[in-house]
Amino acid sequence: MLYFMSSEVIADTYSRKIMLLKTLDSIIDFSKASSQLSIVLYLI
């Protein structure tokens, strides 16, 4: 039972890390897109 609980906690932590990585990834994508947009607007 204790082992089951610990593995559940590990899985929860793992999924949270994946969520965090996805969030960071989307933030980076957004910043790249906005910087490209600002360059385009600057060129116009």
N, CA, C and O atoms as a Tripos MOL2 file, in Angstrom:
@<TRIPOS>MOLECULE
protein
  176   175    44     0     0
PROTEIN
NO_CHARGES

@<TRIPOS>ATOM
      1 N           0.8360   -1.2050    0.0000 N.3       1 MET1
      2 CA          0.0000    0.0000    0.0000 C.3       1 MET1
      3 C           0.8700    1.2530    0.0000 C.2       1 MET1
      4 O           0.6010    2.2160   -0.7180 O.2       1 MET1
      5 N           1.9000    1.2200    0.8080 N.am      2 LEU2
      6 CA          2.7920    2.3720    0.9030 C.3       2 LEU2
      7 C           3.5060    2.5940   -0.4290 C.2       2 LEU2
      8 O           3.6790    3.7250   -0.8810 O.2       2 LEU2
      9 N           3.9180    1.4740   -1.0470 N.am      3 TYR3
     10 CA          4.5940    1.5560   -2.3470 C.3       3 TYR3
     11 C           3.6550    2.1370   -3.4080 C.2       3 TYR3
     12 O           4.0580    2.9490   -4.2410 O.2       3 TYR3
     13 N           2.4010    1.7020   -3.3540 N.am      4 PHE4
     14 CA          1.4080    2.1910   -4.3130 C.3       4 PHE4
     15 C           1.2280    3.6970   -4.1740 C.2       4 PHE4
     16 O           1.1780    4.4260   -5.1650 O.2       4 PHE4
     17 N           1.1310    4.1500   -2.9240 N.am      5 MET5
     18 CA          0.9560    5.5820   -2.6790 C.3       5 MET5
     19 C           2.1640    6.3600   -3.1870 C.2       5 MET5
     20 O           2.0060    7.4090   -3.8120 O.2       5 MET5
     21 N           3.3650    5.8590   -2.9240 N.am      6 SER6
     22 CA          4.5680    6.5810   -3.3340 C.3       6 SER6
     23 C           4.6650    6.6530   -4.8600 C.2       6 SER6
     24 O           5.0750    7.6730   -5.4130 O.2       6 SER6
     25 N           4.2850    5.5640   -5.5360 N.am      7 SER7
     26 CA          4.3330    5.5830   -6.9990 C.3       7 SER7
     27 C           3.2850    6.5480   -7.5530 C.2       7 SER7
     28 O           3.5020    7.1760   -8.5900 O.2       7 SER7
     29 N           2.1530    6.6640   -6.8620 N.am      8 GLU8
     30 CA          1.1090    7.6010   -7.2820 C.3       8 GLU8
     31 C           1.6310    9.0300   -7.1570 C.2       8 GLU8
     32 O           1.4150    9.8620   -8.0380 O.2       8 GLU8
     33 N           2.3170    9.3010   -6.0550 N.am      9 VAL9
     34 CA          2.8820   10.6310   -5.8230 C.3       9 VAL9
     35 C           3.9290   10.9500   -6.8880 C.2       9 VAL9
     36 O           3.9850   12.0690   -7.4000 O.2       9 VAL9
     37 N           4.7560    9.9590   -7.2170 N.am     10 ILE10
     38 CA          5.7790   10.1460   -8.2490 C.3      10 ILE10
     39 C           5.1180   10.4510   -9.5910 C.2      10 ILE10
     40 O           5.5600   11.3420  -10.3160 O.2      10 ILE10
     41 N           4.0660    9.7150   -9.9190 N.am     11 ALA11
     42 CA          3.3580    9.9350  -11.1770 C.3      11 ALA11
     43 C           2.7470   11.3310  -11.2010 C.2      11 ALA11
     44 O           2.7650   12.0000  -12.2330 O.2      11 ALA11
     45 N           2.2040   11.7740  -10.0620 N.am     12 ASP12
     46 CA          1.5980   13.0980   -9.9630 C.3      12 ASP12
     47 C           2.6580   14.1710  -10.1850 C.2      12 ASP12
     48 O           2.4320   15.1290  -10.9240 O.2      12 ASP12
     49 N           3.8010   14.0120   -9.5530 N.am     13 THR13
     50 CA          4.8920   14.9720   -9.7080 C.3      13 THR13
     51 C           5.3600   15.0010  -11.1520 C.2      13 THR13
     52 O           5.6420   16.0660  -11.7010 O.2      13 THR13
     53 N           5.4400   13.8240  -11.7660 N.am     14 TYR14
     54 CA          5.8830   13.7050  -13.1480 C.3      14 TYR14
     55 C           4.9260   14.4300  -14.0890 C.2      14 TYR14
     56 O           5.3560   15.1580  -14.9840 O.2      14 TYR14
     57 N           3.6200   14.2250  -13.8800 N.am     15 SER15
     58 CA          2.6400   14.8760  -14.7450 C.3      15 SER15
     59 C           2.6610   16.3860  -14.5390 C.2      15 SER15
     60 O           2.4430   17.1460  -15.4820 O.2      15 SER15
     61 N           2.9240   16.8250  -13.3040 N.am     16 ARG16
     62 CA          3.0200   18.2660  -13.0560 C.3      16 ARG16
     63 C           4.2250   18.8510  -13.7710 C.2      16 ARG16
     64 O           4.1620   19.9620  -14.2980 O.2      16 ARG16
     65 N           5.3280   18.1020  -13.7900 N.am     17 LYS17
     66 CA          6.5240   18.5730  -14.4910 C.3      17 LYS17
     67 C           6.2520   18.6820  -15.9820 C.2      17 LYS17
     68 O           6.6920   19.6310  -16.6300 O.2      17 LYS17
     69 N           5.5210   17.7030  -16.5310 N.am     18 ILE18
     70 CA          5.1720   17.7380  -17.9510 C.3      18 ILE18
     71 C           4.2970   18.9540  -18.2390 C.2      18 ILE18
     72 O           4.4940   19.6440  -19.2400 O.2      18 ILE18
     73 N           3.3250   19.2170  -17.3550 N.am     19 MET19
     74 CA          2.4600   20.3800  -17.5180 C.3      19 MET19
     75 C           3.2910   21.6530  -17.5030 C.2      19 MET19
     76 O           3.0740   22.5530  -18.3130 O.2      19 MET19
     77 N           4.2400   21.7260  -16.5840 N.am     20 LEU20
     78 CA          5.0950   22.9030  -16.4610 C.3      20 LEU20
     79 C           5.9340   23.0870  -17.7180 C.2      20 LEU20
     80 O           6.0840   24.2010  -18.2210 O.2      20 LEU20
     81 N           6.4790   21.9790  -18.2210 N.am     21 LEU21
     82 CA          7.2850   22.0460  -19.4400 C.3      21 LEU21
     83 C           6.4480   22.5030  -20.6300 C.2      21 LEU21
     84 O           6.9040   23.3010  -21.4490 O.2      21 LEU21
     85 N           5.2170   21.9900  -20.7200 N.am     22 LYS22
     86 CA          4.3340   22.4000  -21.8090 C.3      22 LYS22
     87 C           4.0230   23.8860  -21.7000 C.2      22 LYS22
     88 O           3.9950   24.5960  -22.7050 O.2      22 LYS22
     89 N           3.7890   24.3560  -20.4720 N.am     23 THR23
     90 CA          3.4960   25.7700  -20.2600 C.3      23 THR23
     91 C           4.6850   26.6260  -20.6550 C.2      23 THR23
     92 O           4.5300   27.6430  -21.3300 O.2      23 THR23
     93 N           5.8820   26.2110  -20.2300 N.am     24 LEU24
     94 CA          7.0950   26.9410  -20.5920 C.3      24 LEU24
     95 C           7.2880   26.9430  -22.0980 C.2      24 LEU24
     96 O           7.6870   27.9510  -22.6820 O.2      24 LEU24
     97 N           7.0020   25.8110  -22.7220 N.am     25 ASP25
     98 CA          7.1330   25.6880  -24.1680 C.3      25 ASP25
     99 C           6.2020   26.6600  -24.8790 C.2      25 ASP25
    100 O           6.6040   27.3250  -25.8340 O.2      25 ASP25
    101 N           4.9610   26.7420  -24.4170 N.am     26 SER26
    102 CA          4.0060   27.6400  -25.0570 C.3      26 SER26
    103 C           4.3770   29.0990  -24.8060 C.2      26 SER26
    104 O           4.1580   29.9510  -25.6670 O.2      26 SER26
    105 N           4.9390   29.3910  -23.6290 N.am     27 ILE27
    106 CA          5.3830   30.7530  -23.3310 C.3      27 ILE27
    107 C           6.5290   31.1360  -24.2650 C.2      27 ILE27
    108 O           6.5640   32.2460  -24.7950 O.2      27 ILE27
    109 N           7.4660   30.2040  -24.4610 N.am     28 ILE28
    110 CA          8.5990   30.4520  -25.3570 C.3      28 ILE28
    111 C           8.1030   30.6370  -26.7870 C.2      28 ILE28
    112 O           8.5570   31.5370  -27.4930 O.2      28 ILE28
    113 N           7.1690   29.7830  -27.2130 N.am     29 ASP29
    114 CA          6.5930   29.9120  -28.5520 C.3      29 ASP29
    115 C           5.9250   31.2660  -28.7130 C.2      29 ASP29
    116 O           6.0720   31.9190  -29.7470 O.2      29 ASP29
    117 N           5.1890   31.6900  -27.6850 N.am     30 PHE30
    118 CA          4.4880   32.9700  -27.7330 C.3      30 PHE30
    119 C           5.4790   34.1250  -27.8240 C.2      30 PHE30
    120 O           5.2680   35.0670  -28.5870 O.2      30 PHE30
    121 N           6.5570   34.0540  -27.0510 N.am     31 SER31
    122 CA          7.5440   35.1340  -27.0810 C.3      31 SER31
    123 C           8.2540   35.1870  -28.4320 C.2      31 SER31
    124 O           8.5670   36.2660  -28.9350 O.2      31 SER31
    125 N           8.5070   34.0080  -29.0160 N.am     32 LYS32
    126 CA          9.1090   33.9720  -30.3520 C.3      32 LYS32
    127 C           8.1640   34.6010  -31.3660 C.2      32 LYS32
    128 O           8.5760   35.4100  -32.1970 O.2      32 LYS32
    129 N           6.8920   34.2200  -31.2890 N.am     33 ALA33
    130 CA          5.9060   34.7360  -32.2290 C.3      33 ALA33
    131 C           5.7570   36.2430  -32.0690 C.2      33 ALA33
    132 O           5.6770   36.9590  -33.0670 O.2      33 ALA33
    133 N           5.7190   36.7350  -30.8430 N.am     34 SER34
    134 CA          5.5410   38.1660  -30.6220 C.3      34 SER34
    135 C           6.7740   38.9460  -31.0610 C.2      34 SER34
    136 O           6.6500   40.0640  -31.5600 O.2      34 SER34
    137 N           7.9680   38.3680  -30.8820 N.am     35 SER35
    138 CA          9.1720   39.0640  -31.3340 C.3      35 SER35
    139 C           9.2130   39.1180  -32.8580 C.2      35 SER35
    140 O           9.6320   40.1220  -33.4340 O.2      35 SER35
    141 N           8.7780   38.0360  -33.5140 N.am     36 GLN36
    142 CA          8.7080   38.0360  -34.9770 C.3      36 GLN36
    143 C           7.6850   39.0570  -35.4510 C.2      36 GLN36
    144 O           7.9010   39.7590  -36.4390 O.2      36 GLN36
    145 N           6.5660   39.1320  -34.7350 N.am     37 LEU37
    146 CA          5.5220   40.0840  -35.0900 C.3      37 LEU37
    147 C           6.0390   41.5100  -34.9430 C.2      37 LEU37
    148 O           5.7690   42.3570  -35.7950 O.2      37 LEU37
    149 N           6.7780   41.7830  -33.8750 N.am     38 SER38
    150 CA          7.3070   43.1300  -33.6710 C.3      38 SER38
    151 C           8.3270   43.4870  -34.7430 C.2      38 SER38
    152 O           8.4110   44.6400  -35.1660 O.2      38 SER38
    153 N           9.1080   42.4940  -35.1860 N.am     39 ILE39
    154 CA         10.0690   42.7340  -36.2700 C.3      39 ILE39
    155 C           9.3170   43.0700  -37.5560 C.2      39 ILE39
    156 O           9.6910   43.9950  -38.2760 O.2      39 ILE39
    157 N           8.2580   42.3150  -37.8390 N.am     40 VAL40
    158 CA          7.4510   42.5610  -39.0360 C.3      40 VAL40
    159 C           6.8250   43.9470  -38.9660 C.2      40 VAL40
    160 O           6.8470   44.6890  -39.9480 O.2      40 VAL40
    161 N           6.2660   44.3010  -37.8120 N.am     41 LEU41
    162 CA          5.6520   45.6190  -37.6520 C.3      41 LEU41
    163 C           6.6960   46.7170  -37.7860 C.2      41 LEU41
    164 O           6.4110   47.7870  -38.3230 O.2      41 LEU41
    165 N           7.8940   46.4570  -37.3020 N.am     42 TYR42
    166 CA          8.9810   47.4320  -37.3950 C.3      42 TYR42
    167 C           9.3800   47.6430  -38.8570 C.2      42 TYR42
    168 O           9.6610   48.7660  -39.2750 O.2      42 TYR42
    169 N           9.4000   46.5480  -39.6300 N.am     43 LEU43
    170 CA          9.7770   46.6460  -41.0420 C.3      43 LEU43
    171 C           8.7170   47.3730  -41.8610 C.2      43 LEU43
    172 O           9.0360   48.0410  -42.8450 O.2      43 LEU43
    173 N           7.4610   47.2440  -41.4540 N.am     44 ILE44
    174 CA          6.3770   47.9430  -42.1570 C.3      44 ILE44
    175 C           6.5150   49.4300  -41.8610 C.2      44 ILE44
    176 O           5.7140   50.2320  -42.3430 O.2      44 ILE44
@<TRIPOS>BOND
     1     1     2 1
     2     2     3 1
     3     3     4 2
     4     3     5 am
     5     5     6 1
     6     6     7 1
     7     7     8 2
     8     7     9 am
     9     9    10 1
    10    10    11 1
    11    11    12 2
    12    11    13 am
    13    13    14 1
    14    14    15 1
    15    15    16 2
    16    15    17 am
    17    17    18 1
    18    18    19 1
    19    19    20 2
    20    19    21 am
    21    21    22 1
    22    22    23 1
    23    23    24 2
    24    23    25 am
    25    25    26 1
    26    26    27 1
    27    27    28 2
    28    27    29 am
    29    29    30 1
    30    30    31 1
    31    31    32 2
    32    31    33 am
    33    33    34 1
    34    34    35 1
    35    35    36 2
    36    35    37 am
    37    37    38 1
    38    38    39 1
    39    39    40 2
    40    39    41 am
    41    41    42 1
    42    42    43 1
    43    43    44 2
    44    43    45 am
    45    45    46 1
    46    46    47 1
    47    47    48 2
    48    47    49 am
    49    49    50 1
    50    50    51 1
    51    51    52 2
    52    51    53 am
    53    53    54 1
    54    54    55 1
    55    55    56 2
    56    55    57 am
    57    57    58 1
    58    58    59 1
    59    59    60 2
    60    59    61 am
    61    61    62 1
    62    62    63 1
    63    63    64 2
    64    63    65 am
    65    65    66 1
    66    66    67 1
    67    67    68 2
    68    67    69 am
    69    69    70 1
    70    70    71 1
    71    71    72 2
    72    71    73 am
    73    73    74 1
    74    74    75 1
    75    75    76 2
    76    75    77 am
    77    77    78 1
    78    78    79 1
    79    79    80 2
    80    79    81 am
    81    81    82 1
    82    82    83 1
    83    83    84 2
    84    83    85 am
    85    85    86 1
    86    86    87 1
    87    87    88 2
    88    87    89 am
    89    89    90 1
    90    90    91 1
    91    91    92 2
    92    91    93 am
    93    93    94 1
    94    94    95 1
    95    95    96 2
    96    95    97 am
    97    97    98 1
    98    98    99 1
    99    99   100 2
   100    99   101 am
   101   101   102 1
   102   102   103 1
   103   103   104 2
   104   103   105 am
   105   105   106 1
   106   106   107 1
   107   107   108 2
   108   107   109 am
   109   109   110 1
   110   110   111 1
   111   111   112 2
   112   111   113 am
   113   113   114 1
   114   114   115 1
   115   115   116 2
   116   115   117 am
   117   117   118 1
   118   118   119 1
   119   119   120 2
   120   119   121 am
   121   121   122 1
   122   122   123 1
   123   123   124 2
   124   123   125 am
   125   125   126 1
   126   126   127 1
   127   127   128 2
   128   127   129 am
   129   129   130 1
   130   130   131 1
   131   131   132 2
   132   131   133 am
   133   133   134 1
   134   134   135 1
   135   135   136 2
   136   135   137 am
   137   137   138 1
   138   138   139 1
   139   139   140 2
   140   139   141 am
   141   141   142 1
   142   142   143 1
   143   143   144 2
   144   143   145 am
   145   145   146 1
   146   146   147 1
   147   147   148 2
   148   147   149 am
   149   149   150 1
   150   150   151 1
   151   151   152 2
   152   151   153 am
   153   153   154 1
   154   154   155 1
   155   155   156 2
   156   155   157 am
   157   157   158 1
   158   158   159 1
   159   159   160 2
   160   159   161 am
   161   161   162 1
   162   162   163 1
   163   163   164 2
   164   163   165 am
   165   165   166 1
   166   166   167 1
   167   167   168 2
   168   167   169 am
   169   169   170 1
   170   170   171 1
   171   171   172 2
   172   171   173 am
   173   173   174 1
   174   174   175 1
   175   175   176 2
@<TRIPOS>SUBSTRUCTURE
     1 MET1         2 RESIDUE 1 A MET
     2 LEU2         6 RESIDUE 1 A LEU
     3 TYR3        10 RESIDUE 1 A TYR
     4 PHE4        14 RESIDUE 1 A PHE
     5 MET5        18 RESIDUE 1 A MET
     6 SER6        22 RESIDUE 1 A SER
     7 SER7        26 RESIDUE 1 A SER
     8 GLU8        30 RESIDUE 1 A GLU
     9 VAL9        34 RESIDUE 1 A VAL
    10 ILE10       38 RESIDUE 1 A ILE
    11 ALA11       42 RESIDUE 1 A ALA
    12 ASP12       46 RESIDUE 1 A ASP
    13 THR13       50 RESIDUE 1 A THR
    14 TYR14       54 RESIDUE 1 A TYR
    15 SER15       58 RESIDUE 1 A SER
    16 ARG16       62 RESIDUE 1 A ARG
    17 LYS17       66 RESIDUE 1 A LYS
    18 ILE18       70 RESIDUE 1 A ILE
    19 MET19       74 RESIDUE 1 A MET
    20 LEU20       78 RESIDUE 1 A LEU
    21 LEU21       82 RESIDUE 1 A LEU
    22 LYS22       86 RESIDUE 1 A LYS
    23 THR23       90 RESIDUE 1 A THR
    24 LEU24       94 RESIDUE 1 A LEU
    25 ASP25       98 RESIDUE 1 A ASP
    26 SER26      102 RESIDUE 1 A SER
    27 ILE27      106 RESIDUE 1 A ILE
    28 ILE28      110 RESIDUE 1 A ILE
    29 ASP29      114 RESIDUE 1 A ASP
    30 PHE30      118 RESIDUE 1 A PHE
    31 SER31      122 RESIDUE 1 A SER
    32 LYS32      126 RESIDUE 1 A LYS
    33 ALA33      130 RESIDUE 1 A ALA
    34 SER34      134 RESIDUE 1 A SER
    35 SER35      138 RESIDUE 1 A SER
    36 GLN36      142 RESIDUE 1 A GLN
    37 LEU37      146 RESIDUE 1 A LEU
    38 SER38      150 RESIDUE 1 A SER
    39 ILE39      154 RESIDUE 1 A ILE
    40 VAL40      158 RESIDUE 1 A VAL
    41 LEU41      162 RESIDUE 1 A LEU
    42 TYR42      166 RESIDUE 1 A TYR
    43 LEU43      170 RESIDUE 1 A LEU
    44 ILE44      174 RESIDUE 1 A ILE
